[in-house]
Amino acid sequence: MAIIRQYIAPLIAILVFFVALVAVSARIFLPADMAAPAPIEEAIPQKQATGVNPIFLGLNYSPLRVR
């Protein structure tokens, strides 16, 4: 058990660190448009949200059970 704590666990932690470092550093080699952060879409405006049928949201207010 001491071998796992002294050798294997730190090795796994270091390997995870280096994998994360390589993944973050890979952005340098990507084209400029792919290296940018992903765009954030705005929330649905309230007027548009009220026009959504509740059945599409998984809500069913009918007294009849849908099978």
All heavy atoms as TSV, in Angstrom:
chain	resi	resn	atom	element	x	y	z
A	1	MET	N	N	0.824	-1.191	0.000
A	1	MET	CA	C	0.000	0.000	0.000
A	1	MET	C	C	0.873	1.262	0.000
A	1	MET	O	O	0.501	2.269	-0.579
A	1	MET	CB	C	-0.918	-0.035	1.221
A	1	MET	CG	C	-1.983	0.993	1.173
A	1	MET	SD	S	-3.114	0.630	-0.163
A	1	MET	CE	C	-4.475	1.595	0.314
A	2	ALA	N	N	2.019	1.207	0.619
A	2	ALA	CA	C	2.901	2.368	0.676
A	2	ALA	C	C	3.478	2.686	-0.702
A	2	ALA	O	O	3.725	3.861	-1.015
A	2	ALA	CB	C	4.023	2.135	1.678
A	3	ILE	N	N	3.668	1.649	-1.519
A	3	ILE	CA	C	4.195	1.868	-2.868
A	3	ILE	C	C	3.205	2.696	-3.685
A	3	ILE	O	O	3.603	3.601	-4.423
A	3	ILE	CB	C	4.495	0.521	-3.554
A	3	ILE	CG1	C	5.653	-0.172	-2.849
A	3	ILE	CG2	C	4.786	0.709	-5.025
A	3	ILE	CD1	C	5.933	-1.559	-3.346
A	4	ILE	N	N	1.917	2.393	-3.534
A	4	ILE	CA	C	0.895	3.150	-4.261
A	4	ILE	C	C	0.913	4.609	-3.816
A	4	ILE	O	O	0.861	5.522	-4.639
A	4	ILE	CB	C	-0.495	2.517	-4.039
A	4	ILE	CG1	C	-0.538	1.120	-4.678
A	4	ILE	CG2	C	-1.589	3.393	-4.622
A	4	ILE	CD1	C	-1.796	0.349	-4.394
A	5	ARG	N	N	0.983	4.824	-2.500
A	5	ARG	CA	C	0.966	6.191	-1.967
A	5	ARG	C	C	2.227	6.973	-2.303
A	5	ARG	O	O	2.188	8.173	-2.536
A	5	ARG	CB	C	0.798	6.143	-0.448
A	5	ARG	CG	C	-0.386	6.949	0.013
A	5	ARG	CD	C	-0.537	6.930	1.515
A	5	ARG	NE	N	-0.622	5.570	2.015
A	5	ARG	CZ	C	-0.117	5.174	3.171
A	5	ARG	NH1	N	0.500	6.026	3.946
A	5	ARG	NH2	N	-0.236	3.934	3.560
A	6	GLN	N	N	3.346	6.326	-2.342
A	6	GLN	CA	C	4.612	7.030	-2.535
A	6	GLN	C	C	5.013	7.175	-3.990
A	6	GLN	O	O	5.690	8.139	-4.342
A	6	GLN	CB	C	5.731	6.305	-1.783
A	6	GLN	CG	C	5.602	6.419	-0.290
A	6	GLN	CD	C	6.710	5.673	0.431
A	6	GLN	OE1	O	7.476	4.945	-0.194
A	6	GLN	NE2	N	6.790	5.850	1.734
A	7	TYR	N	N	4.641	6.239	-4.837
A	7	TYR	CA	C	5.129	6.258	-6.210
A	7	TYR	C	C	4.012	6.405	-7.255
A	7	TYR	O	O	4.105	7.241	-8.155
A	7	TYR	CB	C	5.930	4.992	-6.518
A	7	TYR	CG	C	7.168	4.882	-5.674
A	7	TYR	CD1	C	7.237	3.967	-4.632
A	7	TYR	CD2	C	8.259	5.693	-5.924
A	7	TYR	CE1	C	8.371	3.869	-3.846
A	7	TYR	CE2	C	9.403	5.601	-5.148
A	7	TYR	CZ	C	9.455	4.691	-4.113
A	7	TYR	OH	O	10.573	4.594	-3.348
A	8	ILE	N	N	2.984	5.600	-7.156
A	8	ILE	CA	C	1.971	5.547	-8.215
A	8	ILE	C	C	1.040	6.755	-8.178
A	8	ILE	O	O	0.785	7.372	-9.216
A	8	ILE	CB	C	1.198	4.215	-8.142
A	8	ILE	CG1	C	2.174	3.061	-8.387
A	8	ILE	CG2	C	0.059	4.191	-9.146
A	8	ILE	CD1	C	1.583	1.700	-8.240
A	9	ALA	N	N	0.538	7.124	-7.012
A	9	ALA	CA	C	-0.380	8.270	-6.923
A	9	ALA	C	C	0.285	9.576	-7.363
A	9	ALA	O	O	-0.305	10.328	-8.144
A	9	ALA	CB	C	-0.955	8.376	-5.514
A	10	PRO	N	N	1.495	9.883	-6.912
A	10	PRO	CA	C	2.133	11.107	-7.427
A	10	PRO	C	C	2.403	11.055	-8.932
A	10	PRO	O	O	2.288	12.072	-9.622
A	10	PRO	CB	C	3.449	11.182	-6.654
A	10	PRO	CG	C	3.219	10.397	-5.426
A	10	PRO	CD	C	2.274	9.307	-5.818
A	11	LEU	N	N	2.750	9.872	-9.438
A	11	LEU	CA	C	2.976	9.738	-10.868
A	11	LEU	C	C	1.699	10.021	-11.661
A	11	LEU	O	O	1.729	10.717	-12.677
A	11	LEU	CB	C	3.498	8.336	-11.201
A	11	LEU	CG	C	3.789	8.077	-12.667
A	11	LEU	CD1	C	4.937	8.961	-13.147
A	11	LEU	CD2	C	4.099	6.614	-12.894
A	12	ILE	N	N	0.570	9.514	-11.180
A	12	ILE	CA	C	-0.711	9.773	-11.837
A	12	ILE	C	C	-1.039	11.265	-11.797
A	12	ILE	O	O	-1.485	11.839	-12.789
A	12	ILE	CB	C	-1.825	8.925	-11.199
A	12	ILE	CG1	C	-1.605	7.446	-11.539
A	12	ILE	CG2	C	-3.203	9.379	-11.670
A	12	ILE	CD1	C	-2.544	6.503	-10.828
A	13	ALA	N	N	-0.799	11.915	-10.662
A	13	ALA	CA	C	-1.064	13.348	-10.550
A	13	ALA	C	C	-0.198	14.151	-11.514
A	13	ALA	O	O	-0.675	15.088	-12.165
A	13	ALA	CB	C	-0.831	13.806	-9.111
A	14	ILE	N	N	1.050	13.784	-11.644
A	14	ILE	CA	C	1.949	14.485	-12.560
A	14	ILE	C	C	1.544	14.235	-14.010
A	14	ILE	O	O	1.571	15.156	-14.839
A	14	ILE	CB	C	3.412	14.071	-12.299
A	14	ILE	CG1	C	3.861	14.636	-10.943
A	14	ILE	CG2	C	4.332	14.531	-13.412
A	14	ILE	CD1	C	5.197	14.137	-10.485
A	15	LEU	N	N	1.143	13.012	-14.337
A	15	LEU	CA	C	0.692	12.715	-15.697
A	15	LEU	C	C	-0.562	13.513	-16.048
A	15	LEU	O	O	-0.672	14.042	-17.164
A	15	LEU	CB	C	0.436	11.220	-15.858
A	15	LEU	CG	C	1.687	10.338	-15.917
A	15	LEU	CD1	C	1.299	8.870	-15.969
A	15	LEU	CD2	C	2.547	10.717	-17.106
A	16	VAL	N	N	-1.500	13.612	-15.113
A	16	VAL	CA	C	-2.709	14.409	-15.359
A	16	VAL	C	C	-2.338	15.869	-15.579
A	16	VAL	O	O	-2.872	16.544	-16.461
A	16	VAL	CB	C	-3.709	14.245	-14.193
A	16	VAL	CG1	C	-4.831	15.269	-14.269
A	16	VAL	CG2	C	-4.276	12.842	-14.178
A	17	PHE	N	N	-1.406	16.391	-14.792
A	17	PHE	CA	C	-0.955	17.771	-14.960
A	17	PHE	C	C	-0.373	17.987	-16.345
A	17	PHE	O	O	-0.685	18.959	-17.022
A	17	PHE	CB	C	0.079	18.118	-13.882
A	17	PHE	CG	C	0.737	19.444	-14.120
A	17	PHE	CD1	C	0.090	20.622	-13.819
A	17	PHE	CD2	C	2.022	19.507	-14.653
A	17	PHE	CE1	C	0.702	21.844	-14.044
A	17	PHE	CE2	C	2.644	20.717	-14.878
A	17	PHE	CZ	C	1.973	21.895	-14.571
A	18	PHE	N	N	0.480	17.082	-16.795
A	18	PHE	CA	C	1.107	17.253	-18.103
A	18	PHE	C	C	0.107	17.098	-19.241
A	18	PHE	O	O	0.217	17.791	-20.261
A	18	PHE	CB	C	2.291	16.300	-18.270
A	18	PHE	CG	C	3.539	16.811	-17.615
A	18	PHE	CD1	C	4.106	16.125	-16.552
A	18	PHE	CD2	C	4.132	17.985	-18.043
A	18	PHE	CE1	C	5.250	16.597	-15.936
A	18	PHE	CE2	C	5.282	18.469	-17.435
A	18	PHE	CZ	C	5.838	17.775	-16.378
A	19	VAL	N	N	-0.870	16.231	-19.098
A	19	VAL	CA	C	-1.909	16.115	-20.129
A	19	VAL	C	C	-2.697	17.414	-20.219
A	19	VAL	O	O	-2.981	17.912	-21.314
A	19	VAL	CB	C	-2.839	14.911	-19.836
A	19	VAL	CG1	C	-4.087	14.954	-20.700
A	19	VAL	CG2	C	-2.094	13.609	-20.057
A	20	ALA	N	N	-3.040	18.006	-19.068
A	20	ALA	CA	C	-3.746	19.287	-19.077
A	20	ALA	C	C	-2.874	20.390	-19.665
A	20	ALA	O	O	-3.357	21.248	-20.405
A	20	ALA	CB	C	-4.181	19.645	-17.657
A	21	LEU	N	N	-1.596	20.382	-19.362
A	21	LEU	CA	C	-0.677	21.381	-19.894
A	21	LEU	C	C	-0.581	21.277	-21.413
A	21	LEU	O	O	-0.602	22.294	-22.122
A	21	LEU	CB	C	0.706	21.211	-19.263
A	21	LEU	CG	C	1.770	22.212	-19.687
A	21	LEU	CD1	C	1.411	23.603	-19.183
A	21	LEU	CD2	C	3.126	21.798	-19.148
A	22	VAL	N	N	-0.512	20.069	-21.933
A	22	VAL	CA	C	-0.450	19.875	-23.384
A	22	VAL	C	C	-1.761	20.313	-24.033
A	22	VAL	O	O	-1.749	20.959	-25.090
A	22	VAL	CB	C	-0.132	18.395	-23.715
A	22	VAL	CG1	C	-0.359	18.093	-25.185
A	22	VAL	CG2	C	1.293	18.066	-23.311
A	23	ALA	N	N	-2.886	20.002	-23.403
A	23	ALA	CA	C	-4.173	20.386	-23.983
A	23	ALA	C	C	-4.322	21.902	-24.047
A	23	ALA	O	O	-4.825	22.444	-25.039
A	23	ALA	CB	C	-5.305	19.780	-23.157
A	24	VAL	N	N	-3.886	22.598	-23.016
A	24	VAL	CA	C	-3.980	24.059	-23.007
A	24	VAL	C	C	-2.968	24.660	-23.970
A	24	VAL	O	O	-3.264	25.634	-24.668
A	24	VAL	CB	C	-3.778	24.588	-21.568
A	24	VAL	CG1	C	-3.661	26.096	-21.548
A	24	VAL	CG2	C	-4.929	24.139	-20.679
A	25	SER	N	N	-1.795	24.099	-24.046
A	25	SER	CA	C	-0.758	24.632	-24.926
A	25	SER	C	C	-1.046	24.373	-26.397
A	25	SER	O	O	-0.498	25.062	-27.263
A	25	SER	CB	C	0.593	24.020	-24.572
A	25	SER	OG	O	0.919	24.341	-23.230
A	26	ALA	N	N	-1.893	23.409	-26.694
A	26	ALA	CA	C	-2.201	23.090	-28.086
A	26	ALA	C	C	-2.919	24.238	-28.777
A	26	ALA	O	O	-2.932	24.309	-30.007
A	26	ALA	CB	C	-3.050	21.828	-28.156
A	27	ARG	N	N	-3.501	25.162	-28.022
A	27	ARG	CA	C	-4.192	26.302	-28.627
A	27	ARG	C	C	-3.244	27.173	-29.426
A	27	ARG	O	O	-3.667	27.877	-30.335
A	27	ARG	CB	C	-4.865	27.138	-27.544
A	27	ARG	CG	C	-6.023	26.414	-26.893
A	27	ARG	CD	C	-6.702	27.273	-25.876
A	27	ARG	NE	N	-7.215	28.479	-26.514
A	27	ARG	CZ	C	-7.743	29.483	-25.854
A	27	ARG	NH1	N	-7.823	29.444	-24.553
A	27	ARG	NH2	N	-8.184	30.548	-26.495
A	28	ILE	N	N	-1.968	27.135	-29.121
A	28	ILE	CA	C	-0.992	27.937	-29.860
A	28	ILE	C	C	-0.949	27.506	-31.327
A	28	ILE	O	O	-0.794	28.336	-32.221
A	28	ILE	CB	C	0.409	27.782	-29.225
A	28	ILE	CG1	C	0.408	28.314	-27.804
A	28	ILE	CG2	C	1.472	28.474	-30.059
A	28	ILE	CD1	C	1.669	27.956	-27.034
A	29	PHE	N	N	-1.112	26.229	-31.575
A	29	PHE	CA	C	-0.964	25.692	-32.920
A	29	PHE	C	C	-2.263	25.665	-33.708
A	29	PHE	O	O	-2.268	25.282	-34.872
A	29	PHE	CB	C	-0.375	24.284	-32.849
A	29	PHE	CG	C	0.947	24.264	-32.137
A	29	PHE	CD1	C	1.052	23.759	-30.851
A	29	PHE	CD2	C	2.083	24.764	-32.750
A	29	PHE	CE1	C	2.263	23.756	-30.186
A	29	PHE	CE2	C	3.297	24.768	-32.097
A	29	PHE	CZ	C	3.390	24.259	-30.818
A	30	LEU	N	N	-3.381	26.062	-33.099
A	30	LEU	CA	C	-4.657	26.084	-33.801
A	30	LEU	C	C	-4.755	27.341	-34.654
A	30	LEU	O	O	-4.131	28.356	-34.359
A	30	LEU	CB	C	-5.814	26.068	-32.797
A	30	LEU	CG	C	-6.002	24.787	-32.005
A	30	LEU	CD1	C	-7.103	24.968	-30.976
A	30	LEU	CD2	C	-6.347	23.633	-32.916
A	31	PRO	N	N	-5.559	27.299	-35.725
A	31	PRO	CA	C	-5.797	28.530	-36.483
A	31	PRO	C	C	-6.436	29.591	-35.584
A	31	PRO	O	O	-7.055	29.270	-34.574
A	31	PRO	CB	C	-6.776	28.089	-37.576
A	31	PRO	CG	C	-6.601	26.618	-37.688
A	31	PRO	CD	C	-6.189	26.137	-36.333
A	32	ALA	N	N	-6.288	30.830	-35.959
A	32	ALA	CA	C	-6.730	31.941	-35.104
A	32	ALA	C	C	-8.217	31.867	-34.783
A	32	ALA	O	O	-8.634	32.173	-33.666
A	32	ALA	CB	C	-6.405	33.262	-35.771
A	33	ASP	N	N	-9.048	31.455	-35.739
A	33	ASP	CA	C	-10.482	31.435	-35.471
A	33	ASP	C	C	-10.882	30.289	-34.546
A	33	ASP	O	O	-11.900	30.350	-33.877
A	33	ASP	CB	C	-11.278	31.378	-36.769
A	33	ASP	CG	C	-10.945	30.154	-37.604
A	33	ASP	OD1	O	-9.854	29.598	-37.413
A	33	ASP	OD2	O	-11.761	29.767	-38.443
A	34	MET	N	N	-10.074	29.236	-34.485
A	34	MET	CA	C	-10.406	28.115	-33.610
A	34	MET	C	C	-9.831	28.301	-32.201
A	34	MET	O	O	-10.283	27.652	-31.266
A	34	MET	CB	C	-9.884	26.805	-34.203
A	34	MET	CG	C	-10.610	26.382	-35.456
A	34	MET	SD	S	-9.952	24.846	-36.112
A	34	MET	CE	C	-10.367	23.701	-34.825
A	35	ALA	N	N	-8.833	29.149	-32.062
A	35	ALA	CA	C	-8.214	29.356	-30.761
A	35	ALA	C	C	-9.016	30.309	-29.887
A	35	ALA	O	O	-8.780	30.389	-28.688
A	35	ALA	CB	C	-6.796	29.892	-30.930
A	36	ALA	N	N	-9.985	31.006	-30.457
A	36	ALA	CA	C	-10.799	31.944	-29.690
A	36	ALA	C	C	-11.776	31.174	-28.805
A	36	ALA	O	O	-12.148	30.043	-29.108
A	36	ALA	CB	C	-11.568	32.852	-30.639
A	37	PRO	N	N	-12.202	31.787	-27.714
A	37	PRO	CA	C	-13.200	31.134	-26.865
A	37	PRO	C	C	-14.513	30.946	-27.617
A	37	PRO	O	O	-14.811	31.680	-28.564
A	37	PRO	CB	C	-13.384	32.103	-25.697
A	37	PRO	CG	C	-12.240	33.033	-25.752
A	37	PRO	CD	C	-11.740	33.044	-27.154
A	38	ALA	N	N	-15.282	29.983	-27.193
A	38	ALA	CA	C	-16.571	29.721	-27.830
A	38	ALA	C	C	-17.513	30.894	-27.597
A	38	ALA	O	O	-17.508	31.491	-26.522
A	38	ALA	CB	C	-17.178	28.440	-27.278
A	39	PRO	N	N	-18.334	31.237	-28.586
A	39	PRO	CA	C	-19.276	32.342	-28.392
A	39	PRO	C	C	-20.362	31.955	-27.398
A	39	PRO	O	O	-20.757	30.789	-27.306
A	39	PRO	CB	C	-19.861	32.562	-29.791
A	39	PRO	CG	C	-19.663	31.273	-30.495
A	39	PRO	CD	C	-18.411	30.678	-29.920
A	40	ILE	N	N	-20.821	32.939	-26.669
A	40	ILE	CA	C	-21.887	32.720	-25.682
A	40	ILE	C	C	-23.173	33.269	-26.271
A	40	ILE	O	O	-23.250	34.443	-26.622
A	40	ILE	CB	C	-21.561	33.421	-24.350
A	40	ILE	CG1	C	-20.269	32.863	-23.786
A	40	ILE	CG2	C	-22.704	33.266	-23.369
A	40	ILE	CD1	C	-19.792	33.582	-22.556
A	41	GLU	N	N	-24.181	32.414	-26.373
A	41	GLU	CA	C	-25.464	32.853	-26.907
A	41	GLU	C	C	-26.268	33.532	-25.812
A	41	GLU	O	O	-26.199	33.158	-24.639
A	41	GLU	CB	C	-26.237	31.659	-27.456
A	41	GLU	CG	C	-25.554	31.022	-28.649
A	41	GLU	CD	C	-26.363	29.867	-29.199
A	41	GLU	OE1	O	-27.556	29.772	-28.875
A	41	GLU	OE2	O	-25.792	29.079	-29.953
A	42	GLU	N	N	-27.055	34.519	-26.215
A	42	GLU	CA	C	-27.889	35.211	-25.254
A	42	GLU	C	C	-29.087	34.336	-24.899
A	42	GLU	O	O	-29.490	33.465	-25.655
A	42	GLU	CB	C	-28.372	36.536	-25.832
A	42	GLU	CG	C	-27.248	37.521	-26.065
A	42	GLU	CD	C	-27.758	38.845	-26.592
A	42	GLU	OE1	O	-28.957	39.114	-26.435
A	42	GLU	OE2	O	-26.953	39.583	-27.147
A	43	ALA	N	N	-29.665	34.596	-23.729
A	43	ALA	CA	C	-30.851	33.856	-23.297
A	43	ALA	C	C	-32.023	34.193	-24.217
A	43	ALA	O	O	-32.062	35.238	-24.861
A	43	ALA	CB	C	-31.189	34.210	-21.864
A	44	ILE	N	N	-33.003	33.311	-24.271
A	44	ILE	CA	C	-34.183	33.528	-25.107
A	44	ILE	C	C	-34.970	34.704	-24.533
A	44	ILE	O	O	-35.262	34.718	-23.332
A	44	ILE	CB	C	-35.070	32.265	-25.132
A	44	ILE	CG1	C	-34.294	31.091	-25.706
A	44	ILE	CG2	C	-36.336	32.504	-25.940
A	44	ILE	CD1	C	-35.035	29.780	-25.614
A	45	PRO	N	N	-35.306	35.702	-25.354
A	45	PRO	CA	C	-36.104	36.816	-24.849
A	45	PRO	C	C	-37.450	36.323	-24.309
A	45	PRO	O	O	-37.970	35.302	-24.757
A	45	PRO	CB	C	-36.304	37.706	-26.069
A	45	PRO	CG	C	-35.250	37.296	-27.035
A	45	PRO	CD	C	-34.930	35.873	-26.747
A	46	GLN	N	N	-38.023	37.049	-23.372
A	46	GLN	CA	C	-39.249	36.609	-22.706
A	46	GLN	C	C	-40.415	36.488	-23.689
A	46	GLN	O	O	-41.225	35.591	-23.577
A	46	GLN	CB	C	-39.609	37.587	-21.580
A	46	GLN	CG	C	-40.705	37.086	-20.679
A	46	GLN	CD	C	-40.342	35.798	-19.958
A	46	GLN	OE1	O	-39.186	35.531	-19.713
A	46	GLN	NE2	N	-41.317	34.991	-19.631
A	47	LYS	N	N	-40.515	37.380	-24.676
A	47	LYS	CA	C	-41.608	37.306	-25.647
A	47	LYS	C	C	-41.543	36.005	-26.430
A	47	LYS	O	O	-42.543	35.372	-26.691
A	47	LYS	CB	C	-41.539	38.484	-26.622
A	47	LYS	CG	C	-41.926	39.797	-26.023
A	47	LYS	CD	C	-41.874	40.876	-27.086
A	47	LYS	CE	C	-42.210	42.229	-26.498
A	47	LYS	NZ	N	-42.124	43.294	-27.501
A	48	GLN	N	N	-40.348	35.609	-26.805
A	48	GLN	CA	C	-40.186	34.391	-27.586
A	48	GLN	C	C	-40.400	33.161	-26.703
A	48	GLN	O	O	-40.922	32.162	-27.151
A	48	GLN	CB	C	-38.794	34.365	-28.199
A	48	GLN	CG	C	-38.601	33.266	-29.213
A	48	GLN	CD	C	-37.221	33.314	-29.840
A	48	GLN	OE1	O	-36.370	34.085	-29.415
A	48	GLN	NE2	N	-36.986	32.497	-30.838
A	49	ALA	N	N	-40.025	33.236	-25.440
A	49	ALA	CA	C	-40.154	32.091	-24.548
A	49	ALA	C	C	-41.615	31.780	-24.244
A	49	ALA	O	O	-41.969	30.636	-24.006
A	49	ALA	CB	C	-39.390	32.341	-23.256
A	50	THR	N	N	-42.493	32.788	-24.243
A	50	THR	CA	C	-43.893	32.538	-23.927
A	50	THR	C	C	-44.605	31.819	-25.061
A	50	THR	O	O	-45.638	31.213	-24.845
A	50	THR	CB	C	-44.624	33.862	-23.621
A	50	THR	OG1	O	-44.473	34.735	-24.733
A	50	THR	CG2	C	-44.087	34.498	-22.365
A	51	GLY	N	N	-44.064	31.881	-26.269
A	51	GLY	CA	C	-44.695	31.217	-27.395
A	51	GLY	C	C	-44.350	29.748	-27.514
A	51	GLY	O	O	-44.837	29.064	-28.394
A	52	VAL	N	N	-43.544	29.219	-26.609
A	52	VAL	CA	C	-43.142	27.811	-26.669
A	52	VAL	C	C	-44.244	26.956	-26.071
A	52	VAL	O	O	-44.733	27.216	-24.976
A	52	VAL	CB	C	-41.815	27.591	-25.912
A	52	VAL	CG1	C	-41.454	26.121	-25.899
A	52	VAL	CG2	C	-40.716	28.403	-26.557
A	53	ASN	N	N	-44.656	25.946	-26.800
A	53	ASN	CA	C	-45.692	25.044	-26.323
A	53	ASN	C	C	-45.122	24.193	-25.179
A	53	ASN	O	O	-44.050	23.601	-25.326
A	53	ASN	CB	C	-46.142	24.152	-27.482
A	53	ASN	CG	C	-47.377	23.359	-27.157
A	53	ASN	OD1	O	-47.734	23.184	-25.996
A	53	ASN	ND2	N	-48.052	22.881	-28.199
A	54	PRO	N	N	-45.829	24.094	-24.034
A	54	PRO	CA	C	-45.297	23.332	-22.892
A	54	PRO	C	C	-45.065	21.859	-23.191
A	54	PRO	O	O	-44.256	21.212	-22.548
A	54	PRO	CB	C	-46.370	23.490	-21.815
A	54	PRO	CG	C	-47.224	24.606	-22.253
A	54	PRO	CD	C	-47.066	24.769	-23.716
A	55	ILE	N	N	-45.757	21.313	-24.184
A	55	ILE	CA	C	-45.574	19.893	-24.503
A	55	ILE	C	C	-44.164	19.629	-25.014
A	55	ILE	O	O	-43.601	18.558	-24.820
A	55	ILE	CB	C	-46.643	19.424	-25.523
A	55	ILE	CG1	C	-46.742	17.894	-25.529
A	55	ILE	CG2	C	-46.319	19.904	-26.903
A	55	ILE	CD1	C	-47.469	17.328	-24.385
A	56	PHE	N	N	-43.542	20.662	-25.655
A	56	PHE	CA	C	-42.186	20.504	-26.140
A	56	PHE	C	C	-41.163	20.566	-25.008
A	56	PHE	O	O	-40.030	20.155	-25.167
A	56	PHE	CB	C	-41.856	21.560	-27.190
A	56	PHE	CG	C	-42.699	21.428	-28.425
A	56	PHE	CD1	C	-43.421	22.500	-28.901
A	56	PHE	CD2	C	-42.775	20.228	-29.112
A	56	PHE	CE1	C	-44.194	22.379	-30.035
A	56	PHE	CE2	C	-43.543	20.100	-30.235
A	56	PHE	CZ	C	-44.259	21.172	-30.707
A	57	LEU	N	N	-41.559	21.122	-23.870
A	57	LEU	CA	C	-40.669	21.208	-22.725
A	57	LEU	C	C	-40.779	19.978	-21.825
A	57	LEU	O	O	-40.149	19.902	-20.789
A	57	LEU	CB	C	-40.974	22.474	-21.901
A	57	LEU	CG	C	-40.817	23.791	-22.652
A	57	LEU	CD1	C	-41.267	24.934	-21.774
A	57	LEU	CD2	C	-39.380	23.981	-23.086
A	58	GLY	N	N	-41.641	19.045	-22.209
A	58	GLY	CA	C	-41.811	17.839	-21.406
A	58	GLY	C	C	-42.866	18.000	-20.333
A	58	GLY	O	O	-43.015	17.157	-19.472
A	59	LEU	N	N	-43.629	19.085	-20.386
A	59	LEU	CA	C	-44.677	19.318	-19.403
A	59	LEU	C	C	-46.011	18.956	-20.031
A	59	LEU	O	O	-46.298	19.307	-21.163
A	59	LEU	CB	C	-44.690	20.789	-18.969
A	59	LEU	CG	C	-43.366	21.317	-18.431
A	59	LEU	CD1	C	-43.483	22.813	-18.191
A	59	LEU	CD2	C	-42.990	20.610	-17.151
A	60	ASN	N	N	-46.824	18.281	-19.290
A	60	ASN	CA	C	-48.136	17.898	-19.791
A	60	ASN	C	C	-49.150	18.254	-18.723
A	60	ASN	O	O	-49.189	17.639	-17.664
A	60	ASN	CB	C	-48.161	16.401	-20.106
A	60	ASN	CG	C	-49.449	16.010	-20.801
A	60	ASN	OD1	O	-50.290	16.847	-21.078
A	60	ASN	ND2	N	-49.596	14.725	-21.062
A	61	TYR	N	N	-49.993	19.253	-19.006
A	61	TYR	CA	C	-50.987	19.696	-18.040
A	61	TYR	C	C	-52.322	19.046	-18.274
A	61	TYR	O	O	-53.306	19.381	-17.647
A	61	TYR	CB	C	-51.123	21.233	-18.100
A	61	TYR	CG	C	-49.851	21.930	-17.737
A	61	TYR	CD1	C	-49.102	22.614	-18.692
A	61	TYR	CD2	C	-49.373	21.890	-16.433
A	61	TYR	CE1	C	-47.930	23.254	-18.342
A	61	TYR	CE2	C	-48.197	22.519	-16.096
A	61	TYR	CZ	C	-47.486	23.198	-17.042
A	61	TYR	OH	O	-46.325	23.815	-16.703
A	62	SER	N	N	-52.401	18.119	-19.192
A	62	SER	CA	C	-53.652	17.441	-19.500
A	62	SER	C	C	-53.985	16.452	-18.397
A	62	SER	O	O	-53.111	15.756	-17.869
A	62	SER	CB	C	-53.506	16.712	-20.835
A	62	SER	OG	O	-54.653	15.927	-21.071
A	63	PRO	N	N	-55.292	16.327	-18.054
A	63	PRO	CA	C	-55.682	15.324	-17.041
A	63	PRO	C	C	-55.531	13.900	-17.565
A	63	PRO	O	O	-55.453	12.959	-16.790
A	63	PRO	CB	C	-57.137	15.666	-16.726
A	63	PRO	CG	C	-57.628	16.405	-17.914
A	63	PRO	CD	C	-56.430	17.117	-18.477
A	64	LEU	N	N	-55.476	13.745	-18.899
A	64	LEU	CA	C	-55.293	12.418	-19.467
A	64	LEU	C	C	-53.831	12.030	-19.431
A	64	LEU	O	O	-52.960	12.845	-19.725
A	64	LEU	CB	C	-55.799	12.390	-20.900
A	64	LEU	CG	C	-57.278	12.752	-21.086
A	64	LEU	CD1	C	-57.600	12.826	-22.568
A	64	LEU	CD2	C	-58.172	11.754	-20.392
A	65	ARG	N	N	-53.569	10.801	-19.100
A	65	ARG	CA	C	-52.189	10.349	-19.023
A	65	ARG	C	C	-51.689	9.944	-20.403
A	65	ARG	O	O	-52.347	9.220	-21.122
A	65	ARG	CB	C	-52.116	9.163	-18.074
A	65	ARG	CG	C	-50.717	8.770	-17.791
A	65	ARG	CD	C	-50.659	7.806	-16.671
A	65	ARG	NE	N	-49.264	7.565	-16.453
A	65	ARG	CZ	C	-48.742	7.258	-15.314
A	65	ARG	NH1	N	-49.497	7.134	-14.282
A	65	ARG	NH2	N	-47.472	7.063	-15.193
A	66	VAL	N	N	-50.525	10.426	-20.774
A	66	VAL	CA	C	-49.928	10.096	-22.070
A	66	VAL	C	C	-49.080	8.842	-21.904
A	66	VAL	O	O	-48.258	8.746	-21.009
A	66	VAL	CB	C	-49.043	11.262	-22.566
A	66	VAL	CG1	C	-48.386	10.894	-23.882
A	66	VAL	CG2	C	-49.870	12.528	-22.700
A	67	ARG	N	N	-49.299	7.860	-22.798
A	67	ARG	CA	C	-48.542	6.618	-22.694
A	67	ARG	C	C	-47.644	6.444	-23.862
A	67	ARG	O	O	-47.802	6.775	-24.919
A	67	ARG	CB	C	-49.486	5.416	-22.599
A	67	ARG	CG	C	-50.258	5.452	-21.320
A	67	ARG	CD	C	-51.121	4.250	-21.214
A	67	ARG	NE	N	-51.950	4.427	-20.009
A	67	ARG	CZ	C	-52.553	3.463	-19.414
A	67	ARG	NH1	N	-52.468	2.246	-19.867
A	67	ARG	NH2	N	-53.273	3.683	-18.365
